[in-house]
Amino acid sequence: MGVEPRLLPWLDTVESRGTMHRTYVVTGSASGIGRATVELLRRQGAKVIGVDLRSADVAADLSTPQGRADAVDGILIEAGRRLDAVIANAGLSVPSARTVAVNYFGAVELLEALRPALAAGRHPRAVVTSSMATLMPVHDDLVEACLAGDEDAALGIARGLEAGEAQGAIYPSSKRALSRWVRRQAPTQRWAGCGIPLNAVAPGIVDTPMVADLFATPESAAAVDEMVPMPLGGHMAAEDAARLLVWMASEENTHVCGQTIYVDGGSDAVLRGDDVWSWHDPVSTAG
């Protein structure tokens, strides 16, 4: 059934009502999920400040403290010190210490620094891009160093893992720490108490340049699909993750707080099964 032409303006308004007249920051805006998110927001009428190493409104390197400070300064100049939403999407997947610097500290420090500008915004929202890799094995000491805010220690641990068999734990550890930070901080006075929903979106395998090497051969592709089963729809386009990020950052999202929402074609359900609750049930003594 087609849509009557007279309804199209109304549908356009419904699509964009959560973004028009709002100012968004999107990091990692030059490619992949970030670029798809920027394009979607701009189509809906939002003002978007893109942040990336290049080809962005604010050029900055989120792997260093100085680069993060430069990013914040540039964003506040562009935004006029009031923001409605921040989508901290920038990330790396290579097994190196720089991945930890960008994925965890780049996201957390940026959000913390921009929180006052968000608190001054209209229906402020904050979202980070995590990953279904949070479900994979991690390096506990690396996760804890991130959560302690000790970047020197975290990067030192990651460097020690780079050349060894455990290098594959670097990326999942950075994303596990990020999702835990979101869950820890979201219900506090500084975020929820200021009316700022803070959440994470965790995509499965997204067809972006960042994962191209994983599918270089049929054998490597099969190994990835076995590790990350996606029974619903298979691999995702960047736009699929962008749609959820945009909704989470919109004013329609009023009560989602501290969640990591898996948009993964069913990976979470396959890997963790049907019961992620009973771990907290009291042990029965009947018998």
N, C-alpha and C positions, 0 to 999 in steps of 0.2 A: 504494500500500500504506500503510495507516495504521500509527501507532506504538502498540504495546501500552501500556495505561495503566501497567502495572507498571514500564515503562522510563522514564517521564517524569521521575521524581526523579533518576535517573542522568544523563539528558541535561541536566537543569538544572545538575547539579554539573559536568559536563564544560564547559558553556558558561561557567560563572562561575569555574572554578578558577584562571584567570589574573588575576582581579581581586578576589576576596573577601579581606578583611582587608588590603587595600592602600589607601594614600592617594595620590590623584592631584590634580595641579593642572592645570586647563584654562583657558587664557586665551581671550578672545573667547567666553565661555561663554553670553552672553545671546541669541545668534542664530546662524543658519546651521549650519555644520559644528561649531562649538563647542557649541552647544546640543544638537545630535544626539549628540555625543560624551559630554557630561555625562549625558544621558538613558540612553544605552546602558550606561555605566559603573555608574550607580546601579541600573539594572535587574539588573545582574550582582552587586550587593552591595558595590560599592566605596564608600569615602568619597571624595567629590570636593569640592575647593575651587575654585569658579568665580571667575574674575577678569574684570571688564569695567567699562565706564564706569558702569553702573548695573545694577540687577536681578541682582546677583551677591553671592557670599559676601564677596568683597573688591572694593570699588569703587576703581578707580584708572585714571589716564590714562597709558598706556604710551608716549605720544608725547613725554614729558618725562622728564629724569633724576629729578626729584623724584617724579613719578608712579610711576616704576619702583621707586624706593626705598620709597615707601609701599606698593606692591604686595608687595614682598618682606617688609616688616615685617608686613603683614597676613597673608600666607601662613604665615609662621613662627609667628605667634601661633595661627592656626587649626590648624596641623599639629603643633605641639609640637616643632619643629626637626628632624623626621625625615620625609622624603618617599620614596615608592616610585617615583613617576613624575611627570614634567612634560611636558605637551603644550602647546607654545607655538604656539597657533593664531591668536591675534589678528592681524588684518590689514586693510588698506584697499586699494582698487584705484583711487582717484581720482588724477589726474595732479598731485600736489602734493608738496611737501617733507614734509608730515606722513605721507604714505604710507611714505617712507623711514624716518622716525623710528619708526613703529610696526612696520613689517614686518621691518626689520633690527635696529635698535638696541633696540627693545622686546623682541624675542625673545632676542637675544644677551646683553644685559645681565641680563635676568631669569634665563636659564639659568646664566650665570656666577655670579650671586649665590646661586642656589639649589643650586649644585653640591655644596657641603659637606653640605647637608641630604640631598641625594640619595645621597651617598657613605655616609651613615649609615643608609640605607634597606635594605629587603630586596629583593634582585633589582632594583636601581634601573635606570630607563630614562628616556631623554629623546628627544622627537620634536618636530620643528617642521613646520608646514604651509608648504611651499613652493608651487610652481605649475608647470604645464606651460609657463607664460610664460617660464620659464628658457630655453626653446628659441627664444625670439623675439629680435630685435635689441636690444642693450643699449647703454648709454652707458658706455664703458670707464672713463673717469675717475671716474664715480659709483660704479661697482662697486669700483674700487681704493680710493677714499676710505672706503667702508664697511669693506672688509677691513682697512684700516689703523687702524680704530677712531676715525677723525677725523670725529665727527658734525658739527661746525661746517662743515667743508669739504664733506661730503656734502650737507648741507641747503642750503648755498650753491649747489652745482652744480644741485641739484634745483630750487631757486627760479629759477635762470636758464633752466631748461628749461620751466617751467610754461606760459608764454605762447607758446612757439614750436612749430614743426612737430615737434620731437623730444620733446614732452611725453609721447608714448606710450611712450617708453623708460623712464620713471621706475619704473613698476610692475615690468616685467621685470627691470630692474637691481636693484631691492631684493630680488627673489626669487632672481636668479642669485647675488648676493652671499651670501645666506643659505645656499643649497645649497653654495656653495664654502666658506663658514665651517664648515659641518657636515663636509664632506669633509676639510678641513684639520685640524680639531680632534679628530675622532672617534678616530683611531688613537693619540693621544698618551697619555702617562702620566696626565694629568689626567682623561681620560675612560675610554678603554679600559683603561688601567692601573689604574683604580679600579673596574673591573667595571661601567662604565656604558655600554651601547650608546647611541650618539648617531646619529640618522638623520633623514631628511626624507621626507615624503609629498607628492607633487606632483599634485594633482587637475587634471583637465580642467575643462570648463565645468560648474559646479554650480548647480542651480536655487536660488539664494538671493537675498535682497534686494540684495546687493552687485552683482549683474550684471543686475538687472532692466532698467536703462536700455539695456543693449546689445541688448535684444530688443523695444524700443519700437515698431519698425516692421518690416515684412517685409524691407525692404532692409537694415537694420542687422543683422537676425538672419541673413540669408543671408551677409553679409560676415563675421560672426563664425564661422559654420559653415565657410566656406571657409578661414579662417585657422586654425581649430582643428577639424580633421576628427576625428570620433569614431565610426568605423564600428561599434564594438561597443556597442550599446545607446543611442547618442545621449547627450544631456545626462544628468548624474547627479543623484540626490537627495543631500542632505547626509548621509544615513545611510550611503550607499555609501562615502564618504570616511571617515566616522567608524569604520566597522568596521575599516579598515586601520590607522588611528591607534591604535585600542584594542589591536589585536594587536601592533603595533610597540612599544607601551608595556607589554606584558604580560611576565610572566616566561617565557612560552614562547619569546619572541624571545631567543635566547642568543648568536647569532653574526652577525647582520646589523649591519654597522659602517660608518658613513660614507656610506651610500647615500641617493640620492634615488630613491624608488620612485614611478614614474609610474602613477597610477590614472586613466587618461585615455581609456578607450575605444579606444585604439590610436593616439592623436595622435603620440606619440613615434615609433612604428614607421613611420607614414606620412611624417612630416616628415623624419626622419633616415635612413630606409631600413634596409636589412638589415645594414649593416656599420658599427658604431661602434667597431671595434677596430683596423682595419688602419692607421690614422693613425700607430701606433707601430711598425709593422713596418719592419725595415730595408729600405732601397731596394735593389732587385735590380740588380746590375751585369752580369748575364748578358746576352748578346746578340750 
